[in-house]
Amino acid sequence: MIGLFLVAVVFSANQGSAVQLAFPHEPGVKSVEIVWNNKKIPGFRINDAWSSILGVDLDTKPGEHKIDVVFTMEDGRVEKRDAVIKVVEKKYPTTELKVDDKYVELSKTDLARANRESKETEAIYATITKEMLWDEAFTIPIPGRTGTNFGHRRIFNGEPRAPHAGADLRATTGTPIHSTNRGRVVLAKSLFFTGNTVILDHGLGIYSLYAHLSRINVKRGEMVNNGQVVGLAGATGRVTGPHLHWGMRVQGARVDPFTLVGIN
């Protein structure tokens, strides 16, 4: 037995946030894997600790949620320890918006397209790349900007819709949009709701999305660096005006992208 921790380690996180876990390295430990929400997320070593970044979805029930931490030893032994994420309830306001009716009452053709694109993006988010692709702290796509409407329960033209799963950053058309971190382009095209859209895979189940672009500067399969321009801000798709919709998914969980800023 290795003396990593005998009682469950508790980490605290709000609904709709990313949380970074850290466990001390012990001699003989070869790798660490986190099991969270039936997903296996590889850990990565930073100096004398093993770390991982998990996503707590907007709709995760408040309270304590058990996670398994699996240590594989150099001699082949496997040690499993318990840890807990204490999810804290967070209240999100309701936002009413007026958009073109075609984005609320969809035609059969538009509905079919929207459903097809939803399946495509959800399949992307469900994939956990085993390799850590980012190499620096996560940054804001438009330096210095803030966005506070993540998680808002939205009403479009009087009809309730799903909560807002990203942050809207103010930007005029043509404003350069920078990658939040190093990653691989897994989607770069026009979608019905989000218009010209780029999605980057940063590895270990972490994805960033840049929506409503007036121009896309990257291609699917391309590797981009932290801060590289992936496109220009615009007003394509379902919008009320030009801005950047910046979203982050962590193992499929909808999280406030600003909770990742500074994590490396």
DAQUI-V488205 format. One record per pair of residues at least 12 apart in sequence whose C-alpha atoms are under 8 Angstrom apart, sorted by the first residue. I is the first residue (numbers start at 1). J is the second residue. If there is no record, write none. Layout:
I_J + I_J
This chain:
1_79 + 2_26 + 2_79 + 3_26 + 4_23 + 4_24 + 4_25 + 4_26 + 5_81 + 6_81 + 7_82 + 8_81 + 8_82 + 8_83 + 8_84 + 9_82 + 9_83 + 9_84 + 10_83 + 10_84 + 10_85 + 10_86 + 11_83 + 11_84 + 11_85 + 11_86 + 12_85 + 12_86 + 12_87 + 12_88 + 13_56 + 13_85 + 13_86 + 13_87 + 13_88 + 14_56 + 14_87 + 14_88 + 14_89 + 14_90 + 15_56 + 15_57 + 15_58 + 15_59 + 15_60 + 15_61 + 15_62 + 15_87 + 15_88 + 15_89 + 15_90 + 15_255 + 16_55 + 16_56 + 16_57 + 16_58 + 16_59 + 16_60 + 16_151 + 16_253 + 16_254 + 16_255 + 16_256 + 17_55 + 17_56 + 17_57 + 17_58 + 17_254 + 17_255 + 17_256 + 17_257 + 17_259 + 18_53 + 18_54 + 18_55 + 18_56 + 18_250 + 18_255 + 18_256 + 18_259 + 18_260 + 19_53 + 19_54 + 19_55 + 19_56 + 19_259 + 20_51 + 20_52 + 20_53 + 20_54 + 20_263 + 21_51 + 21_52 + 21_53 + 21_54 + 22_49 + 22_50 + 22_51 + 22_52 + 23_49 + 23_50 + 23_51 + 24_48 + 24_49 + 24_50 + 25_48 + 25_49 + 25_50 + 28_73 + 28_74 + 28_75 + 29_71 + 29_72 + 29_73 + 29_74 + 30_71 + 30_72 + 30_73 + 30_74 + 31_43 + 31_44 + 31_71 + 31_72 + 31_73 + 32_44 + 32_50 + 32_69 + 32_70 + 32_71 + 32_72 + 33_69 + 33_70 + 33_71 + 34_52 + 34_67 + 34_68 + 34_69 + 34_70 + 35_67 + 35_68 + 35_69 + 35_70 + 36_54 + 36_66 + 36_67 + 36_68 + 37_67 + 39_251 + 41_128 + 41_130 + 41_204 + 41_205 + 42_130 + 42_204 + 44_132 + 53_250 + 54_250 + 54_251 + 55_249 + 55_250 + 55_251 + 55_252 + 55_253 + 55_254 + 55_255 + 56_87 + 56_250 + 56_253 + 56_254 + 56_255 + 57_253 + 57_254 + 57_255 + 58_151 + 58_253 + 58_254 + 58_255 + 60_87 + 61_87 + 61_89 + 62_86 + 62_87 + 62_88 + 62_89 + 63_86 + 63_87 + 63_88 + 64_84 + 64_85 + 64_86 + 64_87 + 65_84 + 65_85 + 65_86 + 65_87 + 66_82 + 66_83 + 66_84 + 66_85 + 67_82 + 67_83 + 67_84 + 67_85 + 68_80 + 68_81 + 68_82 + 68_83 + 69_81 + 69_82 + 69_83 + 92_151 + 92_152 + 92_153 + 93_151 + 93_152 + 93_153 + 94_152 + 94_153 + 94_154 + 94_155 + 95_152 + 95_153 + 95_154 + 95_155 + 96_154 + 96_155 + 96_156 + 96_157 + 96_158 + 97_154 + 97_155 + 97_156 + 97_157 + 97_240 + 98_156 + 98_157 + 98_240 + 99_156 + 99_157 + 99_238 + 99_239 + 99_240 + 100_238 + 101_157 + 103_193 + 103_238 + 104_156 + 104_157 + 104_159 + 110_192 + 113_192 + 114_191 + 114_192 + 114_193 + 117_191 + 117_192 + 122_252 + 124_186 + 125_205 + 125_207 + 125_249 + 125_250 + 125_251 + 125_252 + 126_205 + 126_251 + 126_252 + 127_205 + 127_251 + 128_203 + 128_204 + 128_205 + 128_206 + 128_251 + 129_201 + 129_203 + 129_204 + 129_205 + 130_203 + 130_204 + 131_203 + 131_204 + 132_202 + 132_203 + 132_204 + 133_182 + 133_183 + 133_184 + 133_201 + 133_202 + 133_203 + 134_181 + 134_182 + 134_183 + 134_202 + 134_203 + 134_226 + 134_264 + 135_181 + 135_182 + 135_226 + 135_264 + 136_181 + 136_182 + 136_226 + 136_264 + 137_181 + 137_261 + 137_262 + 137_263 + 137_264 + 138_180 + 138_181 + 138_226 + 138_260 + 138_261 + 138_262 + 138_263 + 138_264 + 139_179 + 139_180 + 139_181 + 139_226 + 139_227 + 139_261 + 139_262 + 140_178 + 140_180 + 140_258 + 140_261 + 141_177 + 141_178 + 141_179 + 141_180 + 141_227 + 141_246 + 142_169 + 142_176 + 142_177 + 142_178 + 145_169 + 145_170 + 146_169 + 147_167 + 147_168 + 147_169 + 147_170 + 148_167 + 148_168 + 149_164 + 149_166 + 149_167 + 149_168 + 150_163 + 150_164 + 150_165 + 150_166 + 150_167 + 150_168 + 150_256 + 151_163 + 151_164 + 151_165 + 151_166 + 151_256 + 152_164 + 165_247 + 165_254 + 165_255 + 165_256 + 166_245 + 166_246 + 166_247 + 166_248 + 166_254 + 166_255 + 166_256 + 166_257 + 167_245 + 167_246 + 167_247 + 167_256 + 167_257 + 168_243 + 168_244 + 168_245 + 168_246 + 169_243 + 169_244 + 169_245 + 169_246 + 170_242 + 170_243 + 170_244 + 171_233 + 171_234 + 171_242 + 171_243 + 171_244 + 172_233 + 172_234 + 172_242 + 172_243 + 173_214 + 173_232 + 173_233 + 173_234 + 173_235 + 173_242 + 173_243 + 174_214 + 174_215 + 174_232 + 174_233 + 174_234 + 175_232 + 175_233 + 175_234 + 176_229 + 176_230 + 176_231 + 176_232 + 176_233 + 177_210 + 177_229 + 177_230 + 177_231 + 177_232 + 177_233 + 177_244 + 178_226 + 178_227 + 178_228 + 178_229 + 178_230 + 178_231 + 179_224 + 179_225 + 179_226 + 179_227 + 179_228 + 179_229 + 179_230 + 180_208 + 180_226 + 180_227 + 181_202 + 181_225 + 181_226 + 181_227 + 182_202 + 182_223 + 182_224 + 182_225 + 182_226 + 182_227 + 183_200 + 183_201 + 183_202 + 183_203 + 183_223 + 183_224 + 183_225 + 183_226 + 184_200 + 184_201 + 184_202 + 184_220 + 184_221 + 184_222 + 184_223 + 184_224 + 185_198 + 185_199 + 185_200 + 185_201 + 185_218 + 185_219 + 185_220 + 185_221 + 185_222 + 185_223 + 185_224 + 186_198 + 186_199 + 186_200 + 186_201 + 186_220 + 186_221 + 187_199 + 187_200 + 187_219 + 187_220 + 188_216 + 188_218 + 188_219 + 188_220 + 189_216 + 191_237 + 192_237 + 192_238 + 193_237 + 193_238 + 194_211 + 194_212 + 194_236 + 194_237 + 194_238 + 195_211 + 195_212 + 195_213 + 195_235 + 195_236 + 195_237 + 195_238 + 196_211 + 196_212 + 196_213 + 196_214 + 196_215 + 196_216 + 196_236 + 196_237 + 197_209 + 197_210 + 197_211 + 197_212 + 197_213 + 197_216 + 198_210 + 198_211 + 198_216 + 198_230 + 204_251 + 205_249 + 205_250 + 205_251 + 205_252 + 206_248 + 206_249 + 206_250 + 206_251 + 207_248 + 207_249 + 207_250 + 208_246 + 208_247 + 208_248 + 208_249 + 209_245 + 209_246 + 209_247 + 209_248 + 210_244 + 210_245 + 210_246 + 210_247 + 211_244 + 211_245 + 211_246 + 212_233 + 212_234 + 212_235 + 212_236 + 212_237 + 212_238 + 212_239 + 212_242 + 212_243 + 212_244 + 212_245 + 213_231 + 213_232 + 213_233 + 213_234 + 213_235 + 213_236 + 213_244 + 214_231 + 214_232 + 214_233 + 214_234 + 214_235 + 214_236 + 215_231 + 215_232 + 215_233 + 215_234 + 216_230 + 216_231 + 216_232 + 217_229 + 217_230 + 217_231 + 217_232 + 218_230 + 218_231
